Each structure stands twice: as structure tokens, then as C-alpha cells.
Amino acid sequence: MRYLMPLLILAACATTALADEGVFTKGPVFTDHGPVADVDVDVTMPIPPGTAFKHSFDVSTAAPKGYTLNPF
């Protein structure tokens, strides 16, 4: 029982290590950023009314002083 948690963590890490790296590519829009993978999705899937989408951006440097994304 004492070794169960480390064993489970090791098993979880091993499964992610087996991921197929060959399916990741650069771009096509942002070619100098991290790799992406195509996801097969049913494009006819309806989006329920009231659905909210959230997204976060990971940036490493701040914008220049005085820069505004949308000046209007």
C-alpha cells in the first residue's frame, strides 16, 4: 500500500510518454509557436444557447508601453 501512489504516478507518466509525437506539426498560421495536432470533430455538433467560451493567452513579454490592442 505504501508504494501504490508512486506506482500510479509512474504509470500516468508512462502513458503520456507514449503519446504519438508524429501527429504534432507547426503552423499553419503561427509557424514560430509550439506544435499543434489536428483533432477530429463533428463540425455539425450544435452549440447550445448560452454557451460561454473562455481562453487564456500565455505570453512571455509585456506589450510596449502605451500599446493598446483595440484603440476604439
C-alpha angles and dihedrals in degrees: 000000000000093000097042098095096048089047092052091048091050091050091050091051092048093055092053090048089059093059113128104254090185093077093063118092138171121253140308090190103012103036097169096055132080124302122275134200129216115245122206107229132169099245091199091065106125119233110224118238113264094029112151122207120205128190134178127205122215110210128177100198133037123244117261115277111274094019115137124190094214115020094191 
